[in-house]
Structures are given as C-alpha cells and as structure tokens.
Amino acid sequence: MDLTLDPAAFRDRTGLPALLDALGAGEARYVGGIVRDTLLGIAAADLDIATVHPPEEVVARLQDARIRSVPTGIAHGTVTAVLPSGPVEVTTLRHDVSTDGRHAVVAFTDDWREDAARRDFTINALYADPATGEVFDYFGGLDDLAARRVRFIGDPLARIAEDHLRILRFFRFHARFGETIDADGLAACAARANDLMALSRERIASELLKLLVAPGAVAAVALMINRAILRAVLPEITDAAALATLAEREAAAGIVPDPIRRLAALVPADAAEAIGSRLKLSIADRRRLIAATAGPGDEGPRALAYRVGVTHAVDRLLLAGEPVDDLPDWSPPAMPIGGGALVARGLRKGPEVAATLRKIETVWVAEGFPDRTRVDQLADEAVAAALRASSIDNASADSSGLA
C-alpha cells in the first residue's frame, strides 16, 4: 500500500488551496475518511481537516482570507469552511476530558497523537500533510487497512464507554471495509450491547441504515444477530436469511441496495409500524417500511408501479421474489383523459363521471397504458354504456311512476 497521498489529489477543489494557505503550512492535515478512502482507491466524498489552531483563531484566519465560516460545532472545536466546491469541516486537535457514553467534554491541544487517541478506530485515525502527502499513523491504522481489519484504538471497552454508538460503528465499518474480524472488538461489543439502550433511537437508526447498504451488510448483520448485539433495542430482528435473499435479488436485477427496503427484509411485517415509530423514521419511510411486504399484487409490475409508485413497487416485488423487469427506469404515465372529456361526451357532472373514469383507467392499465387514440375509444364506449344504463334507469323510474 502506498504510504503517501498524491498532494495534488484534492487541490482541484475550488477554494481548497486558499483554505490551506489560511490555516498555514504544517499546521493543518487531512484526517479520517479522506485519507483512509484515498489509500484504498475509493472516491472520498467528505474532506475533513484537523488543525492546531483553536476554533476562534480558525474563524479569524478564514475571515482574513475572505472564506465564509459557520460555527457548526465550535464548542467541540469544529468550524465549517464554506468553499465554492462544498463545505469542509475544520476541527481543532482535542482530547476528551469526560464522557458519558453519549456526549463528550473536550479540551483543545496541539498534540497530534493525543487527537488521534480519542478517535474510534485505527483506520479512522490517519492524517496526511496536504503539501507533501505524507501519512501519519499513530496506532497501526495502515497495517489494519492492509489487513481489512476494523480495530478499536486502545481498550475496546474504554472506547465503547466513551461513546456507545461505537458498537454499531464497529459493525458498519466492518461491513464496509472488513475482511478479518477483530476478536477483541467483537467481544467488547457483545459484552456492552445493552449500552445501546442509552442512545437516542435516531442515532441508532442512522448507523443501522448506513450499515444495511454496506457491501458486507448481510454477514455483519448475521454476526450481530448471533452475538445478540441488537437484542436490547431491536429484539424483533432475529434472522438475516431474508436480508441475504433480498441482497441476491438486488444484485441480480442490478438494483442499488436501499436501507429501508433492507430493513423491511429484517423485521416481521406485523412489527414494521412499531419499529418505524421506535426508530423515529420519517413518515414517508415508515409508510414505505409498512408497505414493503404487502405483496406484488395481481396486475403486473407496471400496473403496481402506476398505483403505488415505482419505489414502493420495486420494494414489494423484490421482497416477494417477483421480477422487476425494467421498472426502475420506467416512469408511470399520466392518465391521458380527465372528467371534462367525459362531460363533453354527454355525461352529467357528478359521481357518474368519476365512476366511469375509474372504469376507463382499469382497462387502460390492464392493456398496458395504450395511447390517446385507444383511450378515446375506451371513453366513447364507456360513456355510451353509461348513457344507456342511465336511460334504462330513467325509463324504469318513469314506468314505475305511471303505474
């Protein structure tokens, strides 16, 4: 593995050279995912910078350089530099003063190793000099990266005690990067799994949904179930077999994994509403989770997509083991006729128009969404039938009145 980054690798990001100049040579380094992913040859989206400067000085330096800044987490040392190419988080070196498993009180430092020591995993504690590309590794992260191993920095139990979310992060990063499971980390996560109960359900949901779309999600979730990691917060998740089947179907159909769909494969259908509420998913995601196991219907994939939307249809078809064909690239057409056209053909406004329109729509969908010429023909036939029925009803009523 190359131990240096190409110093020009990120310089094409508009505004980044000015930001680095403002922070000063040797006083700022790339850190975390940008270093890890670049070494692995993975395109990195977010760019984080660590610096020796206190946050107030960072703000002043950016102001002098006419770079807009936002104090997104200034109490914890983070200032967001708003560049034309996107935001960059600049965080002052720090160490933990106290932690309670959810929040940390930090103090700022100018010691790079001290900053690295408070991070979760060795592969996330890699730094690189922007000018030279030199990589700084204080805890064996490069070796772990080469071994595709996710390993806590220091004592795993101590790291988990600092932030209980690291239990889920251990499995998420293993699902994304890992090949060799770290036995000490796994044992610590299993021993402290009940600590997840102290976390907000939003934080749990965020990590779990990210984990579910990672390349190694199926194996990681199976391992979590085997070691009772989720039992305290999601006891309904007891088997990864349906998730494995869904992942195979997604791959075969060339469909990108989706976290809500994959969550639906893990939870019992009768528990979907309760779990969606417990995880505080958005209303749209809760509805999708509940609907995902409703089955494929009996009208065919496109008819289903027309009635419930493409996303919901793909969920239901994949989970039911039905083919999705070209559905992900298909846009349901709009019904090419409305009630006004039926009124123009002689129907009186009211419930009869809506009922006739539904009948036309049913045939139109069943015939595979034919063009306007066929729809006009269907409308002529439906209106004629409705007028005949109305005439018969009126005649019957008149006859009854005469009697």
N, C-alpha and C positions, 0 to 999 in steps of 0.2 A: 504494500500500500504506500502511495506517495505521501510523504510526511509534510509536504508543503502545499499550500493553495496557490493557484495562479494569482498573483497580486492584482492582475487586471480583470479577474473574473467578474467582479461586481461593479467595476468602475464605469460601466456603460449606463448605470442607473443615474438618471438625470438628478443632479443635486448632491449626489453622494460624495464626490471629491471635495466640494465646498464644506460639507458637514465634517468630514475627516480633518480637513485643514483647520476648521474652527476648534475641534477638540484637541488638536496638537499631535505631532508625531510621537509615537511611543507611549502616548497617554490614553489610547483607546484601542480596543481589539474586537474583532468579530468573536461572537460567542454562541455556543449551543448548537441549535439545529442547522444553522447555515454552514458551520464547519463540518459537523457530522455528515450531513447530506452531501455536501460537495465532495468530501473524501470518498463517499460511497458511489459517486457518479449520479446522484439523484438531483433533479432540479429542485432547488430550495425556494420556497415562496417568501417566507418571512426573513428579515435581516435584523438581527439584534446586535447591539454594540454595548460593551462594558467599558467603563472609564474610571479613572482615578479621581475625577473631579466631583465634588459634592453637587447635588442636583441644582442648587441655586446658581452655582458657577456655570453649570451646563446651560441653564436658561440664559444667563448673561452672555455667554460666548455665542450662543445661537442668535441672540438678539443683535449682537455686534456684527454677525455675519449675515444679517437680514434673512434668517431662516426662522419660519414660524414654528413655535413650540407649543405643546399642550401638556400641562402637568397631570398626566393621566394617573400616575401613582407616585406622586412626588414624596409622600411620607415614607414610601419604601424605596425611594431613590430613582424612580422611573419617570423620564420625560420623553414624550413622543415628538420627534422632529418630523414636521410635515414637508416632505420633499415633492417635487413635481412627479417623480416616479413612484410615489407612495410613501406611507409612514414608516419610520424607523424608530424602534424603541432604544433609547439610550439609558442605561442603568448604571448607577454608581456602585462600585465594589462595596460589598457589605458582608456582615456576618450576623448570625442570629443571636439576640440577647435572651429571648424567651419564646417559647412556642406552646400551643395548647392542642395541637393536632388539627387545627383549622386555620389559625392565624399566627403570624409571627411578628415579634417586635425586633427590629433590626437596628444595627449601628453601622455607620459607614467606615470604610477602611481604605487603605491604599495597597493592601496586600492581595495579590492575585490568587495565591494559593488559598488564602482564607476565604475568598469569594467562591472559589471552586469547591471548597469543602462543604459549603452549605447546599450545594446542588444535589439533585436526587441520584442520578446515575452517572457512571464514569463516562459514558459516551455522550452525555449532555454537558460535560464539564471540559470541553475542548475549546481553546482560544486560538485565534490566528491574527498575526500582525497584518494590518491592511496594506502596508507598504512592501513588505518582503514575502508575505505568505507563510512565514514561519509558524508552525503549530506548537502550542504549549499544552502539554499533557501532564497533569499533576498526580493522577490516580490510576494510570494504566488504561485509560479510555481507548487508546489506539489498539492495544492488544485485544481488548474486548470487542472493538469494532471489527477487527480482523477475524475473530472467532465467532462473530454474530451472537454475542452474549450480552444480555442486559444485566448489569451488576450494580447494586447499591454502592455508594461511596461510604466506606467505613462500615459501622454496625447496622445491618438492615433494620433491626428492631428500633434503634435510635432514630433512623431516618423516617420510619413509619410513625413513630411517636410524635415527630415534628409536624408531619402532615399526613393524615390518614388517607388522603386521596392517592398517595403514592402506591397503595396496594393495587388500585385499578390501573394506575400509570405503568406499573411493573408489567402487567399483562398486556396492556395496549402496546407498549414499546416492544415487548417480546413478540407480539403478533405482527408487528411491522418489520422488525429487524432481526429477531432472534432465530437462531437455529439450535443453539445449546442452551438449555435452561439452567440458570444459576440455582443450585440446590439450596444455598443459604437464603437467598432471596425468596424462593418459593416457600421454604419452611417458615420464614418470618411472616409472610403474607397470610399463610394458613393460620398461624398462631394468633394473629391480630385481626382476623377477618371481621370480628364483631365491632371493631373500631369504626367500620363504615357507617354504623348506625348514628354516629355523631355528626356525620356530614349532611349538608343540605341535599335534598333529592335532586335539585338542579345540577349540582356539581357531579353527582353520581351519574345522572343521565348524560351529561356532556361527555364524560370519559367513556361510558359504556357505548354510546352511539359511535364515537370515533373508533373504538376497538372493533366494533362489529364489521367495519368495512376494511379493516387492515388485511393484508394478504394471508396472514396466518390466523385469522379470526376463529375458524372452526376448531382448530387444535387448541388454541388458547382458551376458548370458552369451555371446551370439553375438560380441559385441565382444571379450570376454575370450578366447574361442577363437581369434579372428582374430589377436589380439596375443600369443598364447601365454602368457597370464597363469597358467593352471593347469597348464601342461605339467610343471613341476618336481614338483608334488605330486599331481596327478590326471591323468596322461597319457592315461588311458582316455577322458576327455571330449574328443571331437573334433568333435562336430556338435550343433547346437542345434535341428535340424529336428523331432525327436521331441518336444522340450520345447514348441516352438511349437504343434504339433498338439494336444498334451495341454492346453495353456492354452486353446486354442479350444474343445475339448470340455468342459472345466470350465466355461467361460463359458456355453456353450450349454445346459448342464444345470443352471446355477445353483448349482454346487458350489464351495465355498470352496477356493482353492488350498492344497495341502498340501506341505510341504517334502520329506518322504520320497518321496511319490508322484512329485514333480517330479524328485528326484534319480534315481529309478528310470528316468525317461524319458531321462536323460542318460547313464547308464552302461550298458555292454554287460551283458546278462543273465549271461554267464559270469564277469563280474568283480564282480558285486554283493557276493558274500560277502567277497572280498578288500578291497573298498573300504569296506564297512561296518566291517570289522575295523580297517582303517588309520585311519579317521576316529574310531574308538573310540565308535561309536554304541552306544546301549543294546541289550541283547539283543533286546528287543521290536522296536526299529527295524531291527536287522539282519535279523531274520526277515521283517519286512514288506518290506524292500528286496529281499530274495531272492525272495519270493513274488509280488511285484507283476507280474512279466512271465510268470506261469505260464499265462496264457490264461483265457478266460471259461468253460471247461467246456462241457458239452452238456446241462445240466439246466435252464438258465434262470437269470435274475438272483437270484430269491428262493431258489431251491434252493442256489445257490452261496453266498449270504449266510448261509443256515442252516448250511452245512457249515464255512465258513471265517471267518464273522463279516462284518458289514456293511462295516467299514473295508477289509478285505482284498478283499472282493468289488468294492467301488467302484473300488479301485486297478486290479484286473485287468480290469474291464470298460472303464474309461476308456482304459487303455493299449492294449487290444485293439480299441478303436473300436466297442464294443458299447453299446447303450442301457442306462442305469441306471434308467430309469423313476422310480418314487417310492422307490427303495431307500434313499436317505439318511434318509428319515423313517420307515422301516419297522423294526419290532423283531421279530426271528425268534421264533416261538412255541416254547414248550417242548413236547416230545413228551407228549401227554396221557394216556399209559398207560405202565406200567412192568412189570417182570418179575413182580411179585407178582400182577398181574391175570391173567397167563398161567398161573401156577401154580394160581390159583383156578379156572381153566377146565379144569384136568386135566393140564397138563404137569408133568413131574418137574423139580425143580431141577437145573440143570447147563447144559452148553453148548447144549442144545436150546432153552432159554429165550432165551438171548442171540441165537442164530441166527434164531429166529422173530421176535423183537423187531426185528431188523435188516430182515427182510423186510417187516414191517408199516410200519416207518419209510420204507423205499424207496417203497412205494406211497403212503403219506401225503404225502411230499414231492412225488412226481410228480403227485398230484392237487391240489396247491396248498394243503396244510395244512387239510383239512376238519375239522369239529368233532368232538366226542367221540362223537356218535351214529354217525358214519361210522367212526370209529376202533374203536369197539366191534364194529361189523360186520366190519371187517377182522380184528380179533383173533379173533372167533368162527371166521371162515373159515380163518385161518392156523393156529389151534390144531387145528381139525378135520382140516386137511390133515396137520399134523404127527403127530397121533394115528393117522391112517390109515396114514401111512408107517411109523410105529413098529410098528403092529400087523402090517403086511405083513412087516417085517423080522423080527419075533419069530416069526411063523408060518414064515417061510422057515428061520430058525435051528432051530426045533423039527423041521421036516421033515427037515432035514439030519441032525439028531441021531438020529432014528428010523432013517434009512437006515443 
